[in-house]
């Protein structure tokens, strides 16, 4: 009795499985890193565009102040009695402001300058 053994070469599916593996890695990267970061950036941009005079804010460096004047992308903050600093809107942190002042972000009284 004779036994025949047939050997097969690696099938064409090996390349396809490897390509699916890399596609899965890219999908995981997008879901857990890229998408949440883009969402946070969009929320920060919306927050920066909705800033108003008299609003209490916190900068990314942790400085607390009240918005005194907005000139385009430059915001003047009152950080003490007649102490003002100028900074860009992007330096004001949405996360820190919500953490310190709550999500409703109540506006303080607007003081007029003489």
Buried (B, 14 or more C-beta within 10 A) or exposed (E): EEEEEEEEEEEEEEEEEEEEEEEEEEEEEEEEEEEEEEEEEEEBEEBBEEBEEBBBBBBBEEBBBBBBEBEEEEBBBBBEEEEEBEBEBEBBBBEBBBEBBEEEBEBEEEEEEE
